[in-house]
Amino acid sequence: MPVLEAMNCGLPVVCSQSSALGEMFGDAAYLIDPDSIENISFAITEVLENETIKKDLSCKALSKAREFSWEKTAQNTIKVYREALG
């Protein structure tokens, strides 16, 4: 939820590439290897200091955040339950 909340505010996001977050947010986030201190440090520095990257990720974040809603989540959950019940 914190990643999606940040994106909904138009903030550039740095997150792990080795979790579901990488799969969910793809190029809308700066994906990093969570086991690499150098990779984490580089990504955070890039997002803070590179205006082009910051603006690009901010635009992509807002666009990606629009794909998610509580209504859509509820509809998909109901669909899964109905399919499971036959």
C-alpha positions, 0 to 999 in steps of 0.5 A: 500500500505505501508504494501505491499511496506514494504513486497516487501523490505523484511521487517517484518510487524506488522499490524492490524488483524481486517482489510482487511490487516489481511485477505490479508497478514495472517501469512506473517505479525505479526497480532495485535489487533489495540486497544491493546497498550500492543499487539502493543508494544509486537509485535513491540518489538518481531519483533525488538529483536527476530531474528528468528521471524524477519527472518521468517517474512522477508522471508514470506513477500517477498514471499507474495509480489510476489503474487501482481502486477499492471498487475494482478490488472489490469486483475482482474479489467477488469474481474470484469467490463466484468462480471458486463456488462454481 
